[in-house]
């Protein structure tokens, strides 16, 4: 258990004078104000979104793709959380490489994840 966690009740220990809590509040407030849906909808090029299916923050319901651009795709990686590149680097890098090097990557992407 990290020293920042109270051993008795599991609550985080905040060092007096620490800037982590204010930074976290500011960052989360900024995220609440951010909405990428209009930009994604207008984006006319290829787009690959990879997310971990074990993430409690990002899931297929929270990801938006264009309704008209068929070059955009989203793939959930099993056994990965918020950081698929760290949790499943081999598959993540394989998907990225395939997407970047294949002009029509959408056709075969799902077979790579199996």
Backbone as a printed PyTorch tensor [residue, N CA C, xyz], in Angstrom:
tensor([[[  0.8610,  -1.1830,   0.0000],
         [  0.0000,   0.0000,   0.0000],
         [  0.8970,   1.2320,   0.0000]],

        [[  0.6320,   2.1850,  -0.8950],
         [  1.4360,   3.4020,  -0.9320],
         [  1.3420,   4.1690,   0.3830]],

        [[  2.4050,   4.8630,   0.7350],
         [  2.4250,   5.6220,   1.9810],
         [  1.4130,   6.7560,   1.9830]],

        [[  0.9120,   7.1360,   0.8100],
         [ -0.0740,   8.2070,   0.7360],
         [ -1.4720,   7.7470,   1.1560]],

        [[ -1.6590,   6.4350,   1.3810],
         [ -2.9520,   5.8860,   1.7840],
         [ -2.9060,   5.5300,   3.2620]],

        [[ -3.9090,   5.9670,   4.0140],
         [ -4.0180,   5.6640,   5.4210],
         [ -4.2110,   4.1550,   5.5840]],

        [[ -3.3170,   3.5210,   6.3190],
         [ -3.3360,   2.0690,   6.4780],
         [ -4.5830,   1.5840,   7.2210]],

        [[ -5.1400,   2.4110,   8.1030],
         [ -6.2700,   1.9720,   8.9240],
         [ -7.6090,   2.0300,   8.1980]],

        [[ -7.8650,   3.1210,   7.4650],
         [ -9.1840,   3.2380,   6.8570],
         [ -9.1520,   3.4150,   5.3470]],

        [[ -7.9800,   3.3890,   4.7240],
         [ -7.8680,   3.4370,   3.2670],
         [ -8.0620,   4.7950,   2.6490]],

        [[ -8.1620,   5.8490,   3.4550],
         [ -8.3520,   7.1860,   2.8910],
         [ -7.0080,   7.7810,   2.4810]],

        [[ -7.0170,   8.6070,   1.4540],
         [ -5.7720,   9.2400,   1.0190],
         [ -5.2530,  10.2110,   2.0700]],

        [[ -3.9560,  10.2280,   2.2270],
         [ -3.3080,  11.1820,   3.1300],
         [ -2.8110,  12.3460,   2.2880]],

        [[ -3.2070,  13.5370,   2.6500],
         [ -2.7760,  14.7230,   1.9180],
         [ -1.7890,  15.4760,   2.7850]],

        [[ -0.6110,  15.6750,   2.2610],
         [  0.4210,  16.4160,   2.9750],
         [  0.0090,  17.8800,   3.0680]],

        [[  0.1000,  18.4840,   4.2610],
         [ -0.2280,  19.9120,   4.3770],
         [  0.5960,  20.7300,   3.3830]],

        [[ -0.0680,  21.6480,   2.7020],
         [  0.6120,  22.4740,   1.7090],
         [  0.7040,  21.8220,   0.3400]],

        [[  0.1870,  20.6090,   0.2080],
         [  0.2360,  19.9100,  -1.0740],
         [ -0.6380,  20.6260,  -2.0930]],

        [[ -0.2070,  20.6450,  -3.3350],
         [ -0.9800,  21.2850,  -4.4090],
         [ -1.8030,  20.2750,  -5.1990]],

        [[ -1.7650,  19.0010,  -4.8240],
         [ -2.4370,  17.9780,  -5.6290],
         [ -3.9580,  18.1270,  -5.6330]],

        [[ -4.5650,  18.4150,  -4.4960],
         [ -6.0250,  18.5330,  -4.4500],
         [ -6.5110,  19.7290,  -5.2710]],

        [[ -5.9400,  20.9290,  -5.1060],
         [ -6.3890,  22.0430,  -5.9590],
         [ -6.1660,  21.7870,  -7.4490]],

        [[ -5.0520,  21.1560,  -7.7970],
         [ -4.7890,  20.8620,  -9.2120],
         [ -5.8270,  19.8870,  -9.7500]],

        [[ -6.1690,  18.8920,  -8.9640],
         [ -7.1720,  17.9130,  -9.3690],
         [ -8.5380,  18.5820,  -9.5420]],

        [[ -8.9160,  19.4470,  -8.6220],
         [-10.1900,  20.1670,  -8.7380],
         [-10.2430,  21.0000, -10.0130]],

        [[ -9.1680,  21.7220, -10.2930],
         [ -9.1160,  22.5630, -11.4980],
         [ -9.1960,  21.6880, -12.7550]],

        [[ -8.4240,  20.6250, -12.7810],
         [ -8.4130,  19.7340, -13.9480],
         [ -9.7600,  19.1020, -14.2130]],

        [[-10.4250,  18.6160, -13.1700],
         [-11.7370,  17.9990, -13.3510],
         [-12.7890,  19.0280, -13.7500]],

        [[-12.6900,  20.2310, -13.2120],
         [-13.6270,  21.2910, -13.6110],
         [-13.4480,  21.6240, -15.0900]],

        [[-12.2060,  21.6580, -15.5590],
         [-11.9600,  21.9170, -16.9730],
         [-12.5030,  20.7930, -17.8410]],

        [[-12.3650,  19.5570, -17.3990],
         [-12.8980,  18.4250, -18.1590],
         [-14.4180,  18.4960, -18.2870]],

        [[-15.0730,  18.9270, -17.2300],
         [-16.5300,  19.0440, -17.2840],
         [-16.9750,  20.0590, -18.3270]],

        [[-16.1540,  21.0720, -18.5730],
         [-16.4960,  22.1010, -19.5540],
         [-16.1110,  21.7240, -20.9840]],

        [[-15.3630,  20.6480, -21.1620],
         [-14.8440,  20.2770, -22.4690],
         [-15.8000,  19.3120, -23.1650]],

        [[-16.1060,  19.5980, -24.4040],
         [-16.9690,  18.7220, -25.1920],
         [-16.3710,  18.5970, -26.5940]],

        [[-15.8270,  17.4370, -26.9120],
         [-15.1580,  17.2250, -28.1950],
         [-16.1110,  16.7930, -29.3020]],

        [[-17.3680,  16.5560, -28.9940],
         [-18.3030,  16.0350, -29.9950],
         [-18.3980,  16.8890, -31.2620]],

        [[-18.5270,  18.2160, -31.1650],
         [-18.6020,  19.0050, -32.4030],
         [-17.3280,  18.8900, -33.2560]],

        [[-16.1740,  18.8680, -32.6110],
         [-14.9190,  18.7630, -33.3650],
         [-14.7900,  17.3980, -34.0340]],

        [[-15.1770,  16.3370, -33.3330],
         [-15.1070,  14.9900, -33.9060],
         [-16.0880,  14.8660, -35.0690]],

        [[-17.2650,  15.4270, -34.9160],
         [-18.2780,  15.3560, -35.9780],
         [-17.7970,  16.0460, -37.2480]],

        [[-17.0660,  17.1510, -37.1000],
         [-16.5770,  17.9110, -38.2620],
         [-15.2910,  17.3330, -38.8540]],

        [[-14.5960,  16.4950, -38.1010],
         [-13.3010,  15.9800, -38.5420],
         [-13.4920,  15.0530, -39.7370]],

        [[-12.8100,  15.3390, -40.8440],
         [-13.0560,  14.5930, -42.0820],
         [-12.0220,  13.4960, -42.3600]],

        [[-10.9870,  13.3990, -41.5540],
         [ -9.9330,  12.4130, -41.7930],
         [-10.1340,  11.1610, -40.9390]],

        [[ -9.2140,  10.2490, -41.0810],
         [ -9.2450,   9.0080, -40.3130],
         [ -9.0060,   9.3000, -38.8420]],

        [[ -9.6650,   8.5330, -37.9850],
         [ -9.5320,   8.7010, -36.5450],
         [ -9.6350,   7.3410, -35.8780]],

        [[ -8.6900,   7.0440, -35.0180],
         [ -8.7050,   5.7910, -34.2600],
         [ -8.7450,   6.1380, -32.7810]],

        [[ -9.7370,   5.6130, -32.0860],
         [ -9.8410,   5.7880, -30.6410],
         [ -9.7320,   4.4090, -30.0100]],

        [[ -8.7520,   4.2450, -29.1300],
         [ -8.5720,   2.9970, -28.4000],
         [ -8.8640,   3.2750, -26.9280]],

        [[ -9.6190,   2.4050, -26.3020],
         [ -9.8980,   2.5640, -24.8800],
         [ -9.8940,   1.1950, -24.2180]],

        [[ -9.6460,   1.1830, -22.9340],
         [ -9.6550,  -0.0620, -22.1750],
         [-11.0510,  -0.3710, -21.6750]],

        [[-11.5180,  -1.5770, -21.9100],
         [-12.8760,  -1.9440, -21.4980],
         [-13.0130,  -2.0290, -19.9760]],

        [[-11.8920,  -2.1210, -19.2610],
         [-11.9380,  -2.1670, -17.7970],
         [-11.8960,  -0.7700, -17.1790]],

        [[-11.8080,   0.2550, -17.9950],
         [-11.7890,   1.6270, -17.4860],
         [-13.1440,   1.9730, -16.8910]],

        [[-13.1260,   2.6540, -15.7450],
         [-14.3740,   3.0980, -15.1360],
         [-14.7080,   4.5250, -15.5580]],

        [[-13.8130,   5.1650, -16.3040],
         [-14.0410,   6.5400, -16.7360],
         [-14.4680,   6.6170, -18.1990]],

        [[-13.8170,   5.8240, -19.0510],
         [-14.1020,   5.8560, -20.4870],
         [-14.7110,   4.5200, -20.8900]],

        [[-15.7890,   4.5800, -21.6690],
         [-16.3990,   3.3590, -22.1970],
         [-17.0590,   3.6810, -23.5410]],

        [[-17.6240,   2.6900, -24.1890],
         [-18.1810,   2.9200, -25.5260],
         [-19.3500,   3.9040, -25.5070]],

        [[-19.9680,   4.1170, -24.3520],
         [-21.0570,   5.0920, -24.2590],
         [-20.5420,   6.5290, -24.1840]],

        [[-19.3130,   6.7070, -23.7100],
         [-18.7840,   8.0640, -23.5350],
         [-17.9370,   8.5340, -24.7210]],

        [[-17.8020,   7.7020, -25.7360],
         [-16.9870,   8.0460, -26.9040],
         [-17.9110,   8.3920, -28.0680]],

        [[-17.5830,   9.4730, -28.7410],
         [-18.3890,   9.9270, -29.8720],
         [-17.5970,   9.8140, -31.1600]],

        [[-18.2220,   9.2740, -32.1750],
         [-17.6530,   9.2560, -33.5190],
         [-18.5910,  10.0310, -34.4370]],

        [[-18.0740,  10.4350, -35.5700],
         [-18.8810,  11.1420, -36.5570],
         [-19.9840,  10.2270, -37.0810]],

        [[-21.1350,  10.7960, -37.3260],
         [-22.2410,  10.0260, -37.8920],
         [-22.0970,   9.8460, -39.4050]],

        [[-21.2170,  10.6480, -40.0160],
         [-21.0810,  10.6050, -41.4700],
         [-19.7140,  10.1100, -41.9410]],

        [[-18.6950,  10.1930, -41.1050],
         [-17.3470,   9.8040, -41.5090],
         [-17.0930,   8.3490, -41.1490]],

        [[-17.0520,   7.4880, -42.1310],
         [-16.8380,   6.0510, -41.8970],
         [-15.3740,   5.7060, -41.6730]],

        [[-14.4910,   6.7000, -41.7300],
         [-13.0640,   6.4680, -41.4810],
         [-12.7240,   6.5860, -40.0010]],

        [[-13.6980,   6.8510, -39.1790],
         [-13.4780,   6.9460, -37.7380],
         [-13.8840,   5.6420, -37.0920]],

        [[-13.0540,   5.1700, -36.1630],
         [-13.3960,   3.9310, -35.4840],
         [-12.9350,   3.9440, -34.0400]],

        [[-13.5990,   3.1580, -33.2440],
         [-13.3390,   3.0570, -31.8190],
         [-13.2320,   1.5800, -31.4600]],

        [[-12.1780,   1.2150, -30.7370],
         [-11.9730,  -0.1850, -30.3700],
         [-11.7140,  -0.2740, -28.8760]],

        [[-12.4720,  -1.1070, -28.1950],
         [-12.2600,  -1.3790, -26.7830],
         [-11.3130,  -2.5480, -26.6190]],

        [[-10.2850,  -2.3520, -25.8000],
         [ -9.3000,  -3.4070, -25.5730],
         [ -9.5770,  -4.1110, -24.2500]],

        [[ -9.8570,  -5.4000, -24.3380],
         [-10.1320,  -6.1880, -23.1380],
         [ -8.8920,  -6.2290, -22.2390]],

        [[ -9.1330,  -6.3740, -20.9630],
         [ -8.0740,  -6.4620, -19.9580],
         [ -7.2010,  -5.2140, -19.9210]],

        [[ -7.7790,  -4.0860, -20.3060],
         [ -7.0730,  -2.8100, -20.2430],
         [ -7.9530,  -1.8130, -19.5160]],

        [[ -7.2980,  -0.9140, -18.7890],
         [ -8.0220,   0.1370, -18.1000],
         [ -7.8830,   1.4540, -18.8400]],

        [[ -7.6200,   2.5210, -18.0970],
         [ -7.5290,   3.8530, -18.6910],
         [ -6.2970,   4.0230, -19.5630]],

        [[ -5.3320,   3.1670, -19.4140],
         [ -4.0790,   3.2970, -20.1640],
         [ -3.8000,   2.0270, -20.9650]],

        [[ -4.4790,   1.8460, -22.1080],
         [ -4.2840,   0.6150, -22.8840],
         [ -2.8450,   0.3990, -23.3310]],

        [[ -2.1300,   1.4720, -23.5970],
         [ -0.7410,   1.3210, -24.0380],
         [  0.1260,   0.7220, -22.9390]],

        [[ -0.1850,   0.9940, -21.6960],
         [  0.5650,   0.4150, -20.5800],
         [  0.0240,  -0.9720, -20.2450]],

        [[ -1.3040,  -1.1190, -20.2400],
         [ -1.9170,  -2.3940, -19.8580],
         [ -1.7790,  -3.4860, -20.9080]],

        [[ -1.7790,  -3.1070, -22.1820],
         [ -1.7110,  -4.0890, -23.2650],
         [ -0.8970,  -3.5010, -24.4250]],

        [[  0.4100,  -3.2860, -24.2050],
         [  1.2160,  -2.5900, -25.2160],
         [  1.3170,  -3.3240, -26.5430]],

        [[  1.3970,  -4.6330, -26.5330],
         [  1.5650,  -5.3770, -27.7820],
         [  0.3710,  -5.1690, -28.7060]],

        [[ -0.8200,  -5.3810, -28.1950],
         [ -2.0160,  -5.2200, -29.0170],
         [ -2.2400,  -3.7580, -29.3930]],

        [[ -2.0300,  -2.8530, -28.4540],
         [ -2.2370,  -1.4300, -28.7320],
         [ -1.3230,  -0.9560, -29.8580]],

        [[ -0.0530,  -1.2830, -29.7790],
         [  0.8970,  -0.8680, -30.8180],
         [  0.6000,  -1.5430, -32.1580]],

        [[  0.1540,  -2.7860, -32.1000],
         [ -0.2030,  -3.4950, -33.3310],
         [ -1.3840,  -2.8070, -34.0210]],

        [[ -2.3920,  -2.4170, -33.2470],
         [ -3.5520,  -1.7310, -33.8130],
         [ -3.1740,  -0.3660, -34.3860]],

        [[ -2.3550,   0.3740, -33.6680],
         [ -1.9250,   1.6900, -34.1440],
         [ -1.1240,   1.5560, -35.4380]],

        [[ -0.1840,   0.6150, -35.4680],
         [  0.6380,   0.4150, -36.6680],
         [ -0.2340,   0.0220, -37.8580]],

        [[ -1.1670,  -0.8880, -37.6320],
         [ -2.0560,  -1.3090, -38.7210],
         [ -2.8820,  -0.1320, -39.2240]],

        [[ -3.4040,   0.6650, -38.3170],
         [ -4.2220,   1.8170, -38.6920],
         [ -3.4120,   2.8300, -39.4980]],

        [[ -2.1750,   3.0780, -39.0650],
         [ -1.3400,   4.0710, -39.7510],
         [ -0.8370,   3.6070, -41.1110]],

        [[ -0.6180,   2.3030, -41.2640],
         [ -0.0050,   1.8000, -42.4890],
         [ -0.9880,   1.1930, -43.4800]],

        [[ -2.2450,   1.1130, -43.1150],
         [ -3.2460,   0.5400, -44.0230],
         [ -4.2030,   1.6350, -44.4820]],

        [[ -4.2870,   1.8460, -45.7760],
         [ -5.1710,   2.9040, -46.2650],
         [ -6.6390,   2.6710, -45.9210]],

        [[ -7.0390,   1.4180, -45.8120],
         [ -8.4140,   1.1010, -45.4600],
         [ -8.4030,   0.1910, -44.2400]],

        [[ -7.8680,   0.7050, -43.1480],
         [ -7.6530,  -0.0990, -41.9460],
         [ -8.9410,  -0.6200, -41.3250]],

        [[-10.0450,   0.0410, -41.5490],
         [-11.3030,  -0.3550, -40.9090],
         [-11.7170,  -1.7840, -41.2390]],

        [[-11.3580,  -2.2630, -42.4250],
         [-11.7880,  -3.5860, -42.8640],
         [-11.2670,  -4.7230, -41.9770]],

        [[-10.0430,  -4.5770, -41.4710],
         [ -9.4130,  -5.7030, -40.7880],
         [ -9.1110,  -5.4520, -39.3260]],

        [[ -9.4430,  -4.3010, -38.7960],
         [ -9.0770,  -3.9520, -37.4140],
         [ -9.6850,  -4.9070, -36.3950]],

        [[-10.9270,  -5.2780, -36.5470],
         [-11.5540,  -6.1220, -35.5370],
         [-10.9270,  -7.5180, -35.4970]],

        [[-10.4090,  -8.0230, -36.6090],
         [ -9.7740,  -9.3380, -36.5830],
         [ -8.4600,  -9.3000, -35.7980]],

        [[ -7.8260,  -8.1520, -35.7230],
         [ -6.5730,  -8.0250, -34.9760],
         [ -6.8430,  -8.1370, -33.4860]],

        [[ -7.9830,  -7.6560, -33.0150],
         [ -8.2680,  -7.6600, -31.5880],
         [ -8.6560,  -9.0210, -31.0520]],

        [[ -8.8720,  -9.9860, -31.9330],
         [ -9.2930, -11.3280, -31.4880],
         [ -8.1080, -12.2420, -31.3010]]])
